[in-house]
Amino acid sequence: MWYRLEVRLTRADVGKRVVIRWRPGPADSKPMTDVLGILEQADAGSFTVRTRDGTLVVIPAGHAVAGKVVPPPPARRRHPSPGPP
């Protein structure tokens, strides 16, 4: 099975939750990693993503392998607290 990897992010996606697969080393390196968060900036040169813990990750556009908008995280389930005995 073949997959076509493409970056489908534009300036219009700023403010949305995204995932970007990228190469943190040289653009032709093999190791890849993903970043998930809110897209804060997108232009021809780079993408800037703020992760859940507040870290700002700047990804050079030439290092991005794939990217897309993803749905918001699922709502956290609250378990009912046990009542008095």
C-alpha positions in Angstrom: 0.0 0.0 0.0 1.4 3.4 -0.9 0.7 6.7 0.8 1.1 10.1 -0.6 2.6 12.4 1.9 1.8 16.1 1.4 1.6 19.3 3.4 -1.9 20.5 3.2 -1.6 23.6 5.4 -1.9 27.2 4.5 -2.2 30.6 6.2 -5.9 30.0 6.4 -5.3 27.2 8.9 -3.7 29.4 11.5 -5.5 29.0 14.8 -6.5 25.4 14.0 -5.3 22.1 15.5 -2.8 20.5 13.2 -0.3 17.6 13.0 2.9 18.0 11.0 5.3 15.1 10.3 8.8 16.5 9.7 12.5 15.8 9.7 14.3 17.6 12.6 17.7 17.0 11.1 18.9 17.8 7.6 16.1 17.9 5.1 17.3 14.6 3.5 17.7 12.7 6.8 15.5 9.7 7.4 14.4 10.1 11.1 11.0 11.8 11.3 8.9 13.1 14.2 5.4 14.5 14.6 4.2 17.7 16.3 0.6 18.2 17.3 -0.8 21.5 18.4 -2.2 24.8 17.3 -0.8 26.4 14.1 0.3 29.9 15.1 2.0 30.9 11.9 2.4 29.6 8.3 4.3 31.1 5.4 6.6 30.0 2.6 9.5 29.6 4.9 8.2 27.8 8.0 5.3 26.6 10.2 5.0 27.5 13.9 3.0 25.2 16.1 2.2 25.6 19.9 2.0 22.2 21.6 -0.3 21.4 24.5 2.4 22.0 27.0 3.0 25.5 25.6 6.2 24.7 23.7 6.6 26.7 20.4 8.0 24.5 17.6 9.3 26.2 14.4 9.5 23.8 11.4 11.3 24.9 8.3 9.0 24.4 5.3 11.7 22.3 3.6 11.7 19.8 6.5 7.9 19.3 6.6 7.0 16.0 5.0 3.2 16.0 5.7 0.7 18.2 7.5 -3.0 18.5 7.9 -5.7 20.0 10.1 -7.0 17.5 12.7 -10.2 17.5 14.8 -10.2 18.9 18.3 -9.3 16.4 21.1 -12.1 14.4 22.5 -13.7 15.8 25.6 -12.3 14.4 28.8 -14.6 12.0 30.6 -15.5 12.8 34.1 -16.1 9.9 36.3 -18.7 10.4 38.9 -17.2 10.9 42.4 -18.2 8.2 44.8 -20.9 9.5 47.2 -21.0 9.2 50.9 -21.2 5.6 52.2 
